[in-house]
Amino acid sequence: MLRLPRVLRPLIAAMLACAGAHTARAEPGPANACAREAFRVVIDVGHTAQSPGATSARGVPEFVFNLKLAQRIEQHLLDVGFRRSVLVITEGRSRKGLAARIKRANALGADLFLSIHHDSVPNKFLEKWEFEGKQRGFSDRFSGHSIFISHDNSDRAGSLQFASLLGTQLRERGLQYTPHYTDRIMGHRQRLLIDAQVGVYRYDQLLVLRDTDMPAVLLEAGSIINREEELRMGSVKHQALISAAVADAVESFCTGRRPRTPTNAASRDGEVSKQATAPAEVVPVRAIKQR
C-alpha cells in the first residue's frame, strides 16, 4: 500500500472533502418537481348557507354536500404537502356571494381555483317519492360527475389542462362522467363537451370560472337528486376517493406548470393582459376560513 507523507495527509483530506461538498451541491434535483409548499390551491365551497343550491332526493341542501367534500379535499391536499391550500366559504345571497368569492380568490394570488358542487336536474325530470313522511323530488335517470371550464378565463389552456387531468384521475378510479349535458332535452342547460374522454364541458357564463385570475375548474361531483348516488356522495369512502383524485391531478398540474412569470394573454375584451402561470415565489396571504 502506498503511504502518503504525513505532511500531505491533511491537504489531501481537505481536497477530498471539498470535492464531496461540490458534488453534493451540484447534484441535480428532479427537473420538473412540483414545489408543493409554494403552490396555492383555492377550494371554493359552492353556494352559501343562505343560498344552498339544489336539494337532494332526501331533502339535504347541496351546500352541505359541497362543504363536506371541499373540507376533505383541503385536508387531503394539506396532508400531501400542499400547505398553502385555502378553503373559501362564502356567506350571503347567491349573486353577491359570487362576487365575494371571486374577489377573495383573486386576492389570494392562487395558482389554481377549484369550485366544488353537486348536481341536480331540471324540475321537469323530477318524480315524487316519500321519505321520512315527506314528499320529495328525485330523478334516478342521470348519474355521474361533470367538469366545467370557461373559454373566457384568462388562462383557458391551464383551465382545460387541469380539468382533463382531474377527469383522468376520476376515470382511473372507476368513476364515470354524465353525458346528459349534451342532450337537447337539457334546453338552455345543454353544454358543449370539449373533452369526451373524461367529461370536460364548456360553460362560459359561470362567473367563478370566467372572472378568476387563475386556471379555474368547477366539479359537479355527482347527482344528489339520484337516490343511490346521493348516498354515495355522502359516504366518507367516496369523498376520500374524489379527494385523492383531486390531489393527484393537482400534483400533475403543478409539476407541468412553468415558474410563475408574467406572460401575455388575451383578455375577454380582446386586450392584452398579464397572466401568471405558477409560482416561483409567492408572498403568503392571510385567509380566513369560516368553519
N, C-alpha and C positions, 0 to 999 in steps of 0.2 A: 504494500500500500504506500502511495506517495504521501509523505508527511510535509505539510506546509511549514515554512519558517514561522516561529511564534509571532514575530512582528507583523506578518501579513494576515494572520487569522482574524483579527478584529476588522480589518479593511474588507476582506472577502465577505465576512458575515454581514457587514453593513451594506455591501453592494447587493447581496442576495435578498436582504430584507427590503431594500429599495425597489428591486426588480419585482418582488412579490407584491408589494403595495401598488406599483404601477399596473401590474397585470390585473389586480383586483379592481382598480379604478376604471380600467379600460374595458373590462368585461361588459359586453352589451347586454341590456335587458331585452325583454320581448319587444319587437319592433312596433307592434300595434296594440300593446296592452292598454286596457281601459283604466283610466285614473278614477277609480270609483269614489275616492274620498273627495274629489273635486266636482264630480258630475251631479247636477241637481235635477231631480225629477219632481214635478208638481203633480200630486194625485188629487184631482178635483172630485169632490163628492157631488154627484149630480142632484139638482133640485135643492130645496130647502125644507126645513121643518114646517114652515108656513105654506109653502107651495110644494107638496111632497111628490108630485108627479103621478104616475099611474097607480092603480090599486090592484093588488094581486087577487088571484082566484079565491083566496081565503080572507080577503079584506085587509091585508097588510100594506101600508104605504110603500111605494117604491123607494123613497128616501131611506127607509130603514135598511133595505137590502143594499142600497148604494153605500151607506155609511159602514156597514159591517165588512163588506168586501174591500172597500178602499182602505180601511184600517188594517186589514190583514195584508193587503198589498204593501202598504207603507212599512209595516213591521218586517215583512219578508225582505224588502229592499234594504232596510237598516241592518238586518241580520247578516246579509251577504256583503256588506261593506259600503253601500250607497248611503253614507251617513248624512248627506245633505238633503235627503228626500223630505218633502214637506207635504203634509195633508192640509188641504184647503176646504174648509166648511163655511158655507155662506148662509147668512140669515136674511129674512125678508121675503118679499114677493118676487115672483119669477123675473120680470124684466129688470127691475132694479138689482136683483141678485146677480143676474148675468153680467151686468156692467161691473159690479163689485168684484166678481171672481176674475174677470179678465184683467182689471186694473191690478189686483193683487198678484196674479201670476206674472204679469209683465214687470212689476216692481221687484220681484224676487230674482230676476236675472237667471231664470231657469234655462235648462238645455233641452227639456222635453216636458210636454204637458199631456197628461192622460186623464180624461174625464170618464168617470165610472157611472154607468146607468144599467137599468134592467128594462126589458122590452114588454110591450103590450100589443094590442091590435086595435084597429078602428072599431067603434061601437057596433057597426053593422054586422061584425063577425061574432059578437058575443052571444052565448047561450046562458040559460039560467040554471042554477042548482042551489040547493040549500046546504048551508054549512053552519053548524052551531046555532041552529034556529033562525038564521037569516038568509034571505035570498042574495046570492052573489052572481056576478058575471064571470064567465070563463070562456076560453077557447082552446081546446086541445089540438086544434088544426095545425098550428105552427109551433115550431120549437127551434132552438139553436141560437147561437150568438151572431152578432154582426159588428163590423168595424167601419167607422166613418172618418173621412178626411175632407178638407175643403181645398179646392184648387186655388182659392183666393188667399190662403195662408201665405205669409211672407217667405216661408221655407216649404214650398209644396213638395219638393223632392225628398226632404227629410221626413215630412209627414208620411208620405207614401212608403218610404223605406222602413220606418218603424212599424207602420200599420201592417205591412207584409210580413215583417219579422214576427210580430205578435200573432198574426193569423197562422203562421207556420208553426209556432210553438204550441198553439192551441190544437191545431190539427194533429201534431205529433203525439199529443196526449189523448187522442181519440175523440176530440170534441168536433162537432160539425156546425158549420155556419148555416143560417137560414137563407134560402134563396127567395123568400116571398116578396122582398122589396123590389124584385124585378118584374113582378106580376102587374098587369094592367089593372087588376081589380083593386090595387092599392091606391089608385087615383092620384091625388096630389102628394101622397107619401111614396110614390114609386121613385126609386133611385137608380142611378147608373152604376152597374157593377164594374169596377175598374181592375180588380184582381180576382178572377173567377176561381183561382186555385185555393185561395184562403179567405175569401169573403170580405174584401175591402170595397166599400161603396163611397161614392162621391156625394157630399151634401154641403154645397157652398153656402147655404143660408144660415148654418149654425154659427152664432156669434163666437162661441168659445173656440171654435176651430178656425174661424176666419180672422178674428181680430187679435189673437195671441201672437206675441213676437218671437215665437219659437215653434219648432215642429209640434203639431197638436193632433191628437187622435182621440176619438170617442169610442168607447167599448160598450156595446149593449151585451151584457154578459150572458143573458138568456131570457126566456119569456116567462114572466111571473104570472101571466094570465093563463098559462098552460098548467093544469093542476099537478101533473107529475113533475114538470120542470121547476115549478115553484118550490117543491120540497127539496129538490136537488140544489137549487140556488141557495137555500137556507142552511145547507149542511156544511159543517166545518171542513169535511173532506173535500168537497167540491171547491170551496173557497180557497183552500190550500193549493189545489190543482191549478186554478187560474192564477193565483199569486206566483207560483213557481214559473208558469209560462211567461208572465209579465217580467219577472226578474231575469230570466234567460234572454228574453227579447231586448231588454234594456242593456244587458251586458254586451250582446252582439252589436247593438246600435252604437253604444259608447265606444266600443273597440273600432268600429268602422268610420267614426267621425274624425274630421281634421281638427287640429287645435283651433280654439275659438279666436278667429280673426275676422275683422270686418270684410265683407265681400259685397259686391253689388248684386242686388236682386230687384226684380220688377215688383212694384207695389200694386195694390188694387187699382190705383188711379193711373197706372201706366208710367209713374215716375220712377226714378232710380233711388232706392233706399239702401241703407247699410244693414246687412243681415249677419248675425253671428251664427256660427255653426256649433262648436262645442268648446269647452273651456280649457285654456292652458292654465289660467289662474283666475280664481273667482273670489271677489270680496264677499265675505259672509254677510248675509242679510237676515235680520231677525224676523221671524214669522210667528204669529200667534195661532196655535192650534186650539180650536174650540171643541172641547170634549163633551 
